[in-house]
Amino acid sequence: MTCRRARVRGRVQGVSFRAHTRERALRLGLCGYARNLPDGTVEVLVCGPQPAVDALLRWLWQGPPAARVDAVTVEDVAQAPCDSGFAVG
């Protein structure tokens, strides 16, 4: 299992970015969360098979139609406690 944390910058709050991320992650069989941060970014923690994690990280550069993604920074994280769900916070 691979776990990564991403921070997505741009117009990513108020455009259903978290909900779309959750939908995409669940389709890929991933667990984790997407949450808004006070600085206007969205933080995404994602865990699962590396090919699926990589697919979600690529999708974060696009996001939903109303979003405008300016940057995505990604870091490896130790395997996080993660059940089969994907939370939105």
Secondary structure, DSSP 8 states (H G I E B T S, - for coil): -EEEEEEEEEE-SSSSHHHHHHHHHHHTT-EEEEEE-TTS-EEEEEEE-HHHHHHHHHHHTT-STT-EEEEEEEEE-------S-EEE-
